[in-house]
């Protein structure tokens, strides 16, 4: 299994048999490390979109993947489906879920977990706007937290799986950011505790570096992991770099 960090909350996971999963693709203009999704060599099979914020639903990135990977399916919340349709993603290629619902097909299972992005918002008709995903395919199990806090019941829910990789945000939250409508996530300490209790084969922090006013130093995550959970492996990559995880 190969893993590449595309920046922010976006990762490309390639399973042993070649299935390619891309999470929260984001293609910001003017950022040196930005990946051009319309030109990526990895043809996506699954694209997960955690919620409808500009740094997680990027029309340019999604349109690029849609054209470059004509067989890719796009997993989103029911709340976000309308935006994907506006971008031009064909409806038959969209898998719209709500919290605790699953999409199942041969050798693929995707489970949506409600995410608490500072708040537990819920549309009375369409459901939870913020989602995390558990993707099971080709013998691997991946958790992409999207944007979320650690909340009561989350650990118990996630104990249903044994994870190969867990992607967790570490940028945190505070009053200053919330006052300017910058909605928060787990702190690096909370992210460490989450992965430390669940013990994936590899923990990967995300959601840092790209925005000066909404970031965290990943070395703090690394240092706290080293001290508190030295038996849990983690990876801090640079944009476009890959790491290979051997078979379990």
Secondary structure, DSSP 8 states (H G I E B T S, - for coil): -EEEEEETTEEEEE-TT--EEEES----TT-TT---GGG-SS--SEEE---SSTTTS-HHHHHHHHHH-TT-EEEEETTTHHHHHHHT--GGGEEEE-TT-EEEETTEEEEEEE--SSS---BTTTB-SSEEEEEEETTEEEEE--S----TTHHHHHTTS--SEEEEE-B---HHHHHTT-----BHHHHHHHHHHH--SEEEEES-SS-TTS---HHHHHHHHHHH-TTS-B----TT-EEE----
